[in-house]
């Protein structure tokens, strides 16, 4: 319950900052989609540079709770720096990129430890419901966070809105201090090189019969969603002429879809199997982005844009709990950190590559055209994954061995 509460509080603040940073780049710093892409890529670059090593260190650390506490408190301190720099009139695009690099490194450690801690808090049969609860909280945060962020940005300006997230990380860290973590018996002290342990994590993911195609498809999905995330803000603010508050409302509608999807995720996964549910959700994501791309700058277009956000949230809410529950259930405890870090690192590498390229393309050939490219990419991901053994993945499978074994 403490872990769930901490995730809920920090997730709420993160949605505020997510919108505030985009508005800050576009409105306060007067940058285009390329600027949004560079800031987004900076936040994920540490995943590419250090992700695999961090996965090894998390597995070697034994206890994962202290890592969560420390990184939450560090992130709270970092977020206080944004309004401070703005007050001193020294906040520039370069400074914001540097800030996001440090913030991304702490988030990398927190993500690897957080996802690896969940299997220690609940038994394997409850992993999917547990991840669904986390997704439900995230969806509630998405529903209210962007709308609140839009209001805060309008009243206080974007730099000051991020203080909400700073407070949320502080509360999260304090909640996590008292979490009882059930740790397995200590393993022999690591004598192998880090690169050997990194290789073990890579082999587990990319030689596994179902994790391998799932991982590759997920990498493609993240490349496409990076495009959508970079283009959405300038497209909504400049092409559709939405205000920051109106954009926040549209994202909040997406949060409603995410909540509904997360509520249905466990039942759908149990009935149809995780593989089929995830594949169908990816197809739904393509339809959602198509609605965004077809939106226009009048009230009917704004409704279509919000409907696209609703379907996008619904698809992601259904998919995520099934994805997480499955991959956690088939991976042994001593490989959890490396499995999560491997997948997240490559996924975030897709953002590092896709975000700045998408920004440059959007400024050159248009926001709408780039969104249609993303639609095609999501369709390729869904069809490609449907042609692999992952389509038969079930939520109740026991730990499998790599095919090479």
N, C-alpha and C positions, 0 to 999 in steps of 0.2 A: 504493500500500500504506500509506503514512503517513496519507493522508487517510482511508482506510478504518479504520485503527487508531484515529485520533483520534475519528472519528464513533462507533466502537464504545465507546470508553472514556467519552466524554461522554454517550452514550445510556444506558449502564448507570447512571450517576449520576443522570440525569434521572428514571428510573423510581423510584429511591429517593425523590427529592424529591417527585415527583408524588403518591405515596401519603402520604408524611410530612406534606405541607402539608394534605392533606384531613383526615387524622387530627388534626393540630394544631388545625384550625378546629373540628372536631366535638367532640373529646375534651378538648383542653387549654384552648381558649378557650370551650367550651360553647356554640357557635353551631349553628344549624340549617342546612337546605339553602340558605336565603337567604344566610347567611354564606359558604357554599362558593361560591355563585354570584357574589357580589360579588368575592371573592378571585380566582376564575377570570377574571371579566370584566376585572379590573384588569390581569392579565398580558397580555391581548390588546388592551387599549385602544390602546396605541401603534401597533399595526398599522392600526387604523382612522384614527388621527389623523395618522400620519406615513408610512404604508406606501408610498404612491405617490411621495412625494418621495424616500424612501430608495432606491427602485428606480432613479430617475434618477441619484442620486449614485453608486450602485454602478456603473452603466453608464459614468458619466463618470470614475470613479476609475481605470480601466485595470486595475491589479493588484488582485485580489480576496483574495489570501492574507493580506496584512497586516490586513485588516478582520477576518478570522476569528481571527487570533492575539490582537489587542487585545480583541475582545469576549469571547473565552474567558477571558482573564485578568481582565477586569473582572467577569465573572459569578462567577468563583471568589471574588473579594474580597467581592462582595455576599452570597454565601451564608454566608460566615463571620459576617456580621452577625446572622443569625437566632439562633443559640445565644448569641451575645454579649448581645443584647437580652433573651433569655429569662433569662439569668443575672442580669441587672440588674433583672428583674421589670418591664420596660417594654414588653414585647411585647403589643400589643393588636390587635384586628381592624383598626383604622384604620392603625396602623403597618405591619401586614402588607400591607394594600392599597397603601400608599405604596411599600413595598419591591417589590411585584410590578409596579408601574408602571415603576420604573426597570429592573428585571430584564427586563421585556417589551420595553423600548426597545432594550436591548443584544441581545436575542434576535432582534428584528426585523432589525437590521443583519446579524447572523450568518446568519440564514436566507436573506436575499436574496443575500448573497455566496456562501454554501455551494452553493445550488442552481445558481447561475450559474457556479460554478467547475467543476462536474462535466463539462460539455461541453468544457472545455479540457484535461481530464486523460485523456479517452478519446475515440476517434472515434465518429461518430454511430451506426454499426451496433451498437456495444457499449453504448449508453446504457441500454437496458433491462436487460441483464445486470448492468451496474454498479450501477444503482439496486436491482436485486434483491439484490445482495451487501450493500448498505447496509441493506436491509430485513431480510435474514437476521440481520445483526448486531443490529439493533434488536429483532428477535424474541427472540434469545438473551438480550439484556439484559432484555427484558420478562419472560422466563421466570424468570430468577433474581433480578432487581432487586426486584420487589414482595415476594417471599417473604423476601428478605434485609431489605428495608425493614420488613416486619412484625415480624421478629425484633429489628431494631435499635430500632424504636419501643417495643417491649415492654421491652427491656433498658435503653435510654438515654433514652427519651422522644422525641417527634417532633422538637423543635427541634434536638437533637444529631444526629439521623439525616441531616440535610441536609449535614453536613460531608463525607459521602461524595461528594456531588455537587460540592462545592467542590474536592475533590482531583481529581475526574475532569476538570473544566474546566481545572485547572492543567496536568495531564498532556496534555490535548488541545492546549492552546495551545503547549506545548513541542514536540509532535510536528509541528505545522503549520508551525513556523518554517522547516523545511528542505524543504518541499514545492517541487519545481520546477514553476513555473507557466508554461505556454506562452501568451504573450499575443499577440494579433493585432497587425498594424502599427498605430501610433497614429493615431487619427482626428483630424480638424481640431479645434482648440480650440472648445469649446462657446460659441456666442455667443447662442443662443436662450434665451428665458426657460424656467425650470424647468417652468412649467405647459404649455408647448408640448411638451416632451419627455414629460411626464406624459400629455398627450392622445394622443401617438403610441403609447404603451404601451396605453392604453385602446382605441384604434382597432384595434390589432393583435389584441387578445384578443376584443373584442366585435363585430368585423366579419369575423372569420375563420369560414369555413364550418363547421368542426368544433370549433374552440376555443370559440366562443361558446356553443353549447348545453352543451358540457362544463363550461364555467366556471359557467354559471347553475345547472346540476344540482349541481355541487360546492358552491356556496354553500348550496343547500338541504340538502345532506348535512351540512355543518358546523353548520347550525342545529340539526339533529336530534341530531347527536353531542354538541353542547354540552349538550343536555337530558340525554342519557344520562350524560355525565361528571359533571354536577352532582348528579344524583339517585342514582347508583350507590352512592356511599360511605354517605350516611345511610340509604339503603334496606337495604344489606347490614348495616351496623352496628346499626341500630335496629329495622328490621322483621324482618330475617332473624336477628338476634342473632348475627352472625358477630363474632369477635374481629378485631383489627387483623391478626393473623397469618393468620387464616382468610381474610380479605378479600385479603391479599397472595397467598395460595396460589391463590385463584380467578383473580386477575389473572395469576399465573404460568402457569396453564393456558391463558389467552388468549395468552400469549407462545408457547406450544408451537404453537398454531394459527397464529400469525403466522409462525413459522419454517417450518412446512410450506407455508403459502401462498406465502411468498417463494421457497422452493425450486422451487415449481411454476409461478411467475408467468411466467418467460420462455418456457417450453415451451407453456403455455396461450395466451399472447399470440401466439406465432408460429403456432400451429395454428388458433385461432379468430378472431384479430384483437383488437386492444386494446379496441375499442368493445364488442364482445359480452362480453368477459371482465369489463370494468368494470361493465357493466349487470347481469350475473349476480351479481357480487359485491355490488352495492348491494341486490339482492333478498335475498341471503344475510344481509346486515346486518339487514334487517327481521326475518328469521326468528330471528336471534340475540337481538335485543332482546326479541322476543316471549317467548323462553325465560327471559330475565331477569325480565320482568314477571310471568310465571306462577310464579315460584319462591315457596316457602313456608319457614317457619321450623322445618324439621326436616331430618333428614339427606337425605331424598329431594329436598327443595327446594334444599338446598345443592348437591347433585349437578347438578340442573337449572340452577342459577345458574352453576356452573362450566362446564357444557356450552354455555350461552349465551356465556360468555366465550371458550370454545374456538372456536365458530363465528364470533364477532365477529372474533377475531384472524385466523382463516383467511381470511375475506372481505377484510379490510383488507390482509393480506399479499399476496394474489393481485392485488388492485386497484392498490395504490400504485405498484409498479414499472412497470406498464403505463401508468398515468396519467402518471408523471413522464417515462418514456422517450419517450412520444409527444409530449408538449407541448414537451420540450426539443429533440426532433429536428425539429420543424416551425418552430422559432423561430430566426432568425439571431442570431449572437453579440452584436451591438450592441443587441439588444432583450431579451436573456436576463434582465437585472436587472429591467427594467420589467415583462416578462411575469410573472416569478415574484412580484415585489412586488405587482403588480395583483391577481393571483389570491389570494395569501396575505392581502393586506390586506382584501379583501372577505370572504374566508373567515373571517378572525379577527373581522371586524365582526359576522358572524353569531353568533360566540361571545359577543362583548360584549353583543349584544342578547339572545341566547337564554339565556345562563347565569343572569343575575339574574332574568329573567322565569320561567324554569323553577324556580328556587329558591323564589320567592314562591308560584307555583302549587302546587309540591309540598308546601309547608308548609300550604297552604290546602285543597287537594282530595285530597292523598295522593300518595305517591311512585309507587305502582303505576299509578294513573290517568295520571299524566304520562308514564310509560314507554310506555303503550299509545298515547298521542298520538304519541310518537316513532316507534313502529312504523308508524303510518299515514303519517307524513311520509316515511320511507325508501321505502315502497312507491310513493308519488307520485313521488319522485325517480327510481326505477328505471323506472317505466312512462313517465314523461315523457321521459327520455333515450332510451329505446328508440324513441320516435317521431321522432327527429331524425337527420340525416345522420351523427352521431357513431357510430351503431351499426355503420357500415362502416369506421371508423377502423382503419388498419393500422399496425403497428409499423415497417415499412420505408419509409414515405412520405418523400419528400424535402421540403425547405422549400417551403411553399405561400405564396401571396400572399393578402391579404385580398380578400374578394369585391368590395369597392368599387373595387379597382384594375383 
